[in-house]
Amino acid sequence: MTITLTDSCVKQIKALRDKQGQPDLNLRLAVDGGGCQGFEYRFEFETKEGPDDSTFEKDGAAVIIDSISLQFLGGAEIDYIDDLIGAQFKVINPNAESSCGCGTSFSVKD
């Protein structure tokens, strides 16, 4: 499965790593049950991969996704948006049938 990182996502991951002074930090993206649509995205920074993780890299920045979450994210694009509503990592997910207004919660296609 392929996960694409936008240039904006890569730039933000690197900026946050530099700000923390930890060049080995990676962004972890997970899918949890919950939220107003049934599933929600969770973002964290960490330094280690687990045995069931996949890593997607671009230009020295990486996103780590566990095997369960990856089932819901195949073909997704990870972006970073900074607009009037606020700044956040955003998932453009072809597997999502609908999402909430803020984009953190989604339902999957049958």
Buried (B, 14 or more C-beta within 10 A) or exposed (E): EEBBBBEBBBEBBBEBBEEEEEEEBBBBBBBEEEBEBEBBBEBEBEEEBEEEBBEBEBEEBBBBBBEEBBEBBEEBBBBBBEEEEEEBBBBEBEBBEEBEEEBBBBBBEE
